[in-house]
Amino acid sequence: MIRVTTNGTLRGYRANLTRSSSTLNNARDKVLTQSNYTSYAEDPAAATQAFRLRRAFSRVSSQLESTGSLYSKLSSACDALNSIKGSLADGQAKISALAGLDDSTAAGRQPLGQVIGSAADSIVQILNSRYGSSFIFGGKDALGDAPFKMEEISGQRVLTYRGVPVDAAEGSDDYKQLQAMAKEESFVDIGSGLTEEGGKLIPTSAFNGALSGLSFVGYGVDEDGDPKNMASIMQKLSDIFGRCDPNTGAWASQQDREDANRLTNKLTGSIDEITNQWTALDGRTTYLKTSTSRLSLLATNLNEQILDIEQVDLASAITDFSWAQYCYNAALKVGNGILSQSLIDYMN
């Protein structure tokens, strides 16, 4: 026969009551926090897996933010180039230039030259468009001053890019600067497996987000000494038409007439080139849109995996809490029958 002492019963009861109270508190915390664990020690395996998923989610979220911002920037650039090649270059400058070459409308050559000059100024303004606090077509130096400017140099209006005349002769120091600025790169991680080799970034593993306006509207001069830049071509046409007789529209010289014909043909070629550039940029923008959708889906999947590990099943947690509360209340009622009476009880 085993003799159960009163002290032994009380010790066992207190231990069980403490355990019931702890179980009730843990169940209550799960309902309130809706979390499977509140410390790493409670479930090391789940906590480790959740940490890895959260690290991946943080990286994907950063890539998604960068890709979304870059997509908006390139979309704005596409809209800007579409305006340049459409309503300004093809719609105003080219039509005005062709009308100016026609002798039947010779009297309007000076006003037509003003239209072409205004279109050139508008192109410069569009090329200085901002996205947020940075210039879209500013290359790597997108936070400095406006990249394109029409400046008066030696009595002529000259287009410059970051202080360098865009109509620089090939081989000159200015041309080398322009060439370097047109090829500037600024890589962004868009989730394509950013990798390095020999301490250098592999270009195909990232996305070049630098947009240099020079690569879209051209720079330098051709074999005839004519500018390759669209705005510069339009400005020269404007100057030629501006020298025509205001009443009859007669050319200031035979050379001006030949220059106007030649530059108008080159303006057409320049429009074709910017159209090609716009098409290529639109393709890059579409790629970014696809990457944004892919990263967004990946972030959603990672978040669901994190919730599956960390978030408690609320219905199950509430059931466990109700049962723990029932057990705790039952333990309190049992205690009323086994706890010895105190001196106060005898006095009553």
Secondary structure per residue as TSV (DSSP state, phi and psi in degrees):
chain	resnum	aa	ss	phi	psi
A	1	M	-	360.0	134.9
A	2	I	-	-101.1	125.9
A	3	R	-	-92.4	119.9
A	4	V	-	-94.0	114.9
A	5	T	-	-83.9	160.3
A	6	T	H	-65.8	-41.7
A	7	N	H	-64.5	-38.9
A	8	G	H	-63.9	-41.4
A	9	T	H	-62.3	-42.4
A	10	L	H	-65.9	-40.1
A	11	R	H	-64.3	-45.4
A	12	G	H	-62.6	-39.2
A	13	Y	H	-65.6	-43.9
A	14	R	H	-62.5	-39.1
A	15	A	H	-65.0	-43.7
A	16	N	H	-67.5	-37.6
A	17	L	H	-65.8	-39.8
A	18	T	H	-63.7	-41.6
A	19	R	H	-64.3	-40.9
A	20	S	H	-65.3	-39.0
A	21	S	H	-65.8	-40.7
A	22	S	H	-65.9	-41.4
A	23	T	H	-62.4	-41.4
A	24	L	H	-63.8	-43.1
A	25	N	H	-64.4	-41.8
A	26	N	H	-64.3	-41.3
A	27	A	H	-65.2	-39.3
A	28	R	H	-64.4	-42.3
A	29	D	H	-62.4	-38.2
A	30	K	H	-65.1	-38.6
A	31	V	H	-68.1	-41.1
A	32	L	H	-72.9	-43.0
A	33	T	H	-89.2	-18.8
A	34	Q	-	54.8	34.1
A	35	S	B	-120.9	141.5
A	36	N	S	-69.3	-25.3
A	37	Y	-	-152.9	152.5
A	38	T	S	-112.9	-5.2
A	39	S	S	-146.9	158.5
A	40	Y	G	-61.2	-34.7
A	41	A	G	-67.9	-24.9
A	42	E	G	-66.2	-37.8
A	43	D	-	-153.1	80.3
A	44	P	H	-58.0	-39.2
A	45	A	H	-65.2	-48.2
A	46	A	H	-66.5	-40.0
A	47	A	H	-64.8	-39.1
A	48	T	H	-65.2	-44.7
A	49	Q	H	-64.1	-40.4
A	50	A	H	-65.4	-37.3
A	51	F	H	-62.9	-42.6
A	52	R	H	-64.3	-41.2
A	53	L	H	-66.5	-39.9
A	54	R	H	-67.5	-35.0
A	55	R	H	-65.1	-42.3
A	56	A	H	-66.1	-38.5
A	57	F	H	-65.0	-39.6
A	58	S	H	-64.0	-41.3
A	59	R	H	-66.0	-44.2
A	60	V	H	-65.7	-38.3
A	61	S	H	-63.4	-40.1
A	62	S	H	-64.9	-42.7
A	63	Q	H	-64.7	-38.3
A	64	L	H	-65.5	-40.9
A	65	E	H	-65.1	-44.2
A	66	S	H	-65.1	-43.3
A	67	T	H	-66.2	-41.5
A	68	G	H	-63.8	-41.9
A	69	S	H	-65.1	-41.1
A	70	L	H	-67.6	-37.4
A	71	Y	H	-62.8	-42.8
A	72	S	H	-64.1	-38.6
A	73	K	H	-64.2	-47.5
A	74	L	H	-69.0	-31.4
A	75	S	H	-64.6	-41.4
A	76	S	H	-64.2	-38.1
A	77	A	H	-64.8	-40.6
A	78	C	H	-61.7	-43.2
A	79	D	H	-63.2	-39.7
A	80	A	H	-64.8	-46.1
A	81	L	H	-66.2	-33.8
A	82	N	H	-64.4	-38.5
A	83	S	H	-67.5	-39.1
A	84	I	I	-65.2	-51.8
A	85	K	I	-73.5	-25.0
A	86	G	I	-89.8	-84.6
A	87	S	I	-69.5	-30.9
A	88	L	I	-89.5	-61.7
A	89	A	I	-70.3	-54.4
A	90	D	I	-81.0	-35.3
A	91	G	I	-83.0	-35.7
A	92	Q	I	-107.3	-58.8
A	93	A	I	-64.6	-50.9
A	94	K	H	-65.2	-44.9
A	95	I	H	-63.5	-41.8
A	96	S	H	-65.9	-39.2
A	97	A	H	-65.5	-43.2
A	98	L	H	-65.2	-37.3
A	99	A	H	-67.5	-35.5
A	100	G	H	-69.5	-28.2
A	101	L	H	-75.4	-21.3
A	102	D	-	-77.9	121.3
A	103	D	G	-64.6	-22.5
A	104	S	G	-69.2	-20.4
A	105	T	G	-116.9	29.6
A	106	A	G	-60.6	-33.8
A	107	A	G	-63.9	-19.4
A	108	G	G	-99.5	17.0
A	109	R	H	-66.1	-39.7
A	110	Q	H	-64.7	-48.3
A	111	P	H	-60.1	-37.6
A	112	L	H	-64.1	-36.3
A	113	G	H	-64.2	-36.0
A	114	Q	H	-66.5	-37.4
A	115	V	H	-63.3	-43.2
A	116	I	H	-64.8	-40.8
A	117	G	H	-64.3	-39.9
A	118	S	H	-65.1	-38.5
A	119	A	H	-64.1	-38.5
A	120	A	H	-63.6	-42.5
A	121	D	H	-63.4	-39.3
A	122	S	H	-64.8	-37.8
A	123	I	H	-62.5	-42.9
A	124	V	H	-61.5	-41.8
A	125	Q	H	-64.0	-41.5
A	126	I	H	-66.0	-38.5
A	127	L	H	-67.2	-16.5
A	128	N	T	-98.6	18.9
A	129	S	-	-64.5	150.0
A	130	R	E	-108.4	150.9
A	131	Y	E	-122.6	105.5
A	132	G	T	71.1	-123.1
A	133	S	T	-100.8	1.4
A	134	S	E	-113.8	154.3
A	135	F	E	-83.6	130.0
A	136	I	T	-60.5	-44.4
A	137	F	T	-103.3	29.2
A	138	G	B	-91.2	4.7
A	139	G	T	67.3	-141.4
A	140	K	T	-74.5	-28.3
A	141	D	-	-92.4	56.7
A	142	A	T	-81.8	-9.1
A	143	L	T	-102.3	0.1
A	144	G	S	-84.4	-142.8
A	145	D	S	-78.4	170.2
A	146	A	-	-56.5	129.3
A	147	P	S	-67.1	-41.6
A	148	F	E	-102.0	137.8
A	149	K	E	-145.3	141.2
A	150	M	E	-94.9	110.4
A	151	E	E	-115.9	150.5
A	152	E	E	-85.9	112.2
A	153	I	E	-127.5	118.3
A	154	S	T	55.6	40.0
A	155	G	T	78.5	5.2
A	156	Q	E	-122.2	150.1
A	157	R	E	-82.7	119.3
A	158	V	E	-122.4	131.8
A	159	L	E	-83.3	131.8
A	160	T	E	-123.2	153.1
A	161	Y	E	-122.8	112.1
A	162	R	T	51.7	41.3
A	163	G	T	88.3	-3.6
A	164	V	E	-108.0	126.6
A	165	P	E	-58.5	130.6
A	166	V	T	-75.9	-17.8
A	167	D	T	-94.7	44.5
A	168	A	-	-80.2	145.2
A	169	A	-	-72.7	144.0
A	170	E	T	-62.7	133.8
A	171	G	T	97.9	-16.7
A	172	S	S	-76.5	165.5
A	173	D	H	-62.6	-40.0
A	174	D	H	-61.9	-40.9
A	175	Y	H	-64.2	-39.5
A	176	K	H	-65.1	-37.1
A	177	Q	H	-64.9	-44.1
A	178	L	H	-62.1	-41.1
A	179	Q	H	-62.2	-41.3
A	180	A	H	-68.1	-41.0
A	181	M	H	-69.2	-31.0
A	182	A	H	-70.6	-21.6
A	183	K	T	-105.2	15.0
A	184	E	-	-61.7	147.3
A	185	E	-	-131.0	145.2
A	186	S	-	-145.4	99.5
A	187	F	E	-84.1	143.7
A	188	V	E	-127.9	138.1
A	189	D	-	-80.9	113.9
A	190	I	-	-116.5	25.2
A	191	G	S	81.8	26.7
A	192	S	S	-99.5	18.4
A	193	G	-	82.6	56.1
A	194	L	-	-52.8	118.8
A	195	T	-	-137.7	156.8
A	196	E	E	-123.3	155.9
A	197	E	E	-142.7	119.6
A	198	G	T	65.4	30.6
A	199	G	T	80.8	3.8
A	200	K	E	-119.0	143.8
A	201	L	E	-71.4	136.6
A	202	I	-	-81.8	114.6
A	203	P	G	-55.8	-33.8
A	204	T	G	-71.9	-11.1
A	205	S	G	-92.8	0.3
A	206	A	S	-139.9	177.6
A	207	F	E	-118.1	129.1
A	208	N	E	-79.3	110.9
A	209	G	-	-96.7	2.0
A	210	A	-	-81.1	129.1
A	211	L	-	-118.3	108.9
A	212	S	B	-94.5	125.4
A	213	G	T	-60.3	-26.1
A	214	L	H	-62.5	-34.8
A	215	S	H	-72.0	-13.5
A	216	F	H	-101.0	-41.1
A	217	V	H	-105.7	-2.6
A	218	G	-	89.0	165.5
A	219	Y	-	-158.2	165.5
A	220	G	S	82.4	-173.3
A	221	V	B	-128.3	157.2
A	222	D	-	-92.4	-168.2
A	223	E	T	-67.2	-20.8
A	224	D	T	-88.9	-2.1
A	225	G	S	83.1	7.8
A	226	D	-	-86.9	148.4
A	227	P	B	-68.7	148.3
A	228	K	-	-92.1	-14.6
A	229	N	S	-75.8	132.2
A	230	M	H	-59.7	-48.0
A	231	A	H	-64.3	-36.5
A	232	S	H	-67.2	-40.0
A	233	I	H	-60.4	-44.9
A	234	M	H	-65.4	-37.4
A	235	Q	H	-66.4	-39.1
A	236	K	H	-66.5	-40.2
A	237	L	H	-62.3	-40.3
A	238	S	H	-62.0	-41.5
A	239	D	H	-65.5	-40.0
A	240	I	H	-65.4	-47.3
A	241	F	H	-66.0	-30.1
A	242	G	H	-69.5	-22.1
A	243	R	T	-86.3	-6.5
A	244	C	S	-69.2	157.6
A	245	D	-	-61.9	128.6
A	246	P	T	-65.3	-22.4
A	247	N	T	-96.7	-51.5
A	248	T	T	-94.5	-21.6
A	249	G	-	80.2	12.1
A	250	A	-	-62.4	143.1
A	251	W	-	-65.7	145.5
A	252	A	S	-67.2	-28.9
A	253	S	-	-160.7	163.5
A	254	Q	H	-65.1	-32.2
A	255	Q	H	-63.3	-39.8
A	256	D	H	-61.0	-40.5
A	257	R	H	-63.9	-43.9
A	258	E	H	-66.2	-40.5
A	259	D	H	-63.6	-40.2
A	260	A	H	-63.5	-42.9
A	261	N	H	-63.3	-44.0
A	262	R	H	-67.4	-44.7
A	263	L	H	-67.7	-32.5
A	264	T	H	-64.6	-41.0
A	265	N	H	-63.6	-38.4
A	266	K	H	-73.8	-27.2
A	267	L	H	-64.2	-40.1
A	268	T	H	-61.3	-43.4
A	269	G	H	-63.9	-36.2
A	270	S	H	-66.9	-36.4
A	271	I	H	-66.3	-40.7
A	272	D	H	-61.3	-39.8
A	273	E	H	-67.1	-43.5
A	274	I	H	-69.6	-27.5
A	275	T	H	-65.3	-41.6
A	276	N	H	-63.4	-41.3
A	277	Q	H	-64.7	-39.7
A	278	W	H	-64.3	-40.6
A	279	T	H	-62.5	-44.0
A	280	A	H	-63.7	-42.2
A	281	L	H	-66.2	-37.3
A	282	D	H	-63.2	-36.8
A	283	G	H	-64.8	-40.9
A	284	R	H	-65.7	-37.0
A	285	T	H	-65.4	-41.2
A	286	T	H	-62.5	-39.0
A	287	Y	H	-62.2	-41.2
A	288	L	H	-65.7	-37.7
A	289	K	H	-62.3	-42.4
A	290	T	H	-63.8	-41.6
A	291	S	H	-64.3	-38.2
A	292	T	H	-62.6	-43.3
A	293	S	H	-64.2	-41.4
A	294	R	H	-65.1	-45.0
A	295	L	H	-66.9	-36.2
A	296	S	H	-63.9	-42.3
A	297	L	H	-65.9	-40.2
A	298	L	H	-63.9	-42.1
A	299	A	H	-63.1	-39.8
A	300	T	H	-63.6	-43.5
A	301	N	H	-64.3	-42.3
A	302	L	H	-64.2	-40.8
A	303	N	H	-63.6	-39.2
A	304	E	H	-64.7	-39.3
A	305	Q	H	-65.3	-40.0
A	306	I	H	-63.1	-44.0
A	307	L	H	-64.9	-36.7
A	308	D	H	-61.7	-33.6
A	309	I	H	-84.7	-44.9
A	310	E	H	-91.7	-32.8
A	311	Q	B	-87.1	132.3
A	312	V	-	-79.3	154.1
A	313	D	-	-74.6	108.0
A	314	L	H	-61.6	-40.5
A	315	A	H	-61.9	-43.9
A	316	S	H	-67.0	-37.8
A	317	A	H	-66.3	-40.5
A	318	I	H	-66.5	-38.8
A	319	T	H	-62.9	-44.9
A	320	D	H	-63.1	-38.7
A	321	F	H	-65.5	-42.8
A	322	S	H	-62.6	-42.0
A	323	W	H	-66.5	-41.5
A	324	A	H	-63.9	-38.1
A	325	Q	H	-67.2	-40.0
A	326	Y	H	-62.4	-45.6
A	327	C	H	-63.4	-40.6
A	328	Y	H	-65.0	-43.7
A	329	N	H	-64.7	-38.1
A	330	A	H	-64.2	-39.6
A	331	A	H	-63.1	-38.4
A	332	L	H	-64.1	-39.4
A	333	K	H	-68.2	-38.8
A	334	V	H	-62.5	-36.7
A	335	G	H	-61.7	-29.9
A	336	N	H	-65.1	-26.6
A	337	G	H	-89.9	-19.8
A	338	I	H	-111.3	-14.9
A	339	L	S	-75.8	133.1
A	340	S	-	-69.0	150.6
A	341	Q	-	-71.6	147.7
A	342	S	-	-91.3	172.8
A	343	L	H	-59.3	-35.2
A	344	I	H	-64.6	-38.4
A	345	D	H	-60.9	-42.7
A	346	Y	H	-63.2	-39.3
A	347	M	H	-65.6	-35.7
A	348	N	-	-67.5	360.0
